[in-house]
């Protein structure tokens, strides 16, 4: 049981690390797209500039939505981690009590 909990905690930590990396990557992309969108804002007219502006807006929105989704996943994983930690503490106490009884 302890090894299962330890394994789950390790997997959780790896998943969180990956999600945090993905969030950072998307936040950088959002910043870059926001900058590009701002810079393109003054020069958008009919034609190619307008299309580029629209595509950048769409890409920025997709990136922002992805960041929100990933942050939600991180929150969920943090909640699961808290539950696992509580379970570990409970198992440790039960084991200690059994050892004291012997």
Protein Blocks (a to p, Z undefined) as FASTA:
>chain_A
ZZmmmmmmmmmmmmmmmmmmmmmmmmmmmmmmmmmmmmmmmmgcehjklmmmmmmmmmmm
mmmmmmmmmmmmmmmmmmmmmmmmmmmmmmmmmmmmmmmmZZ
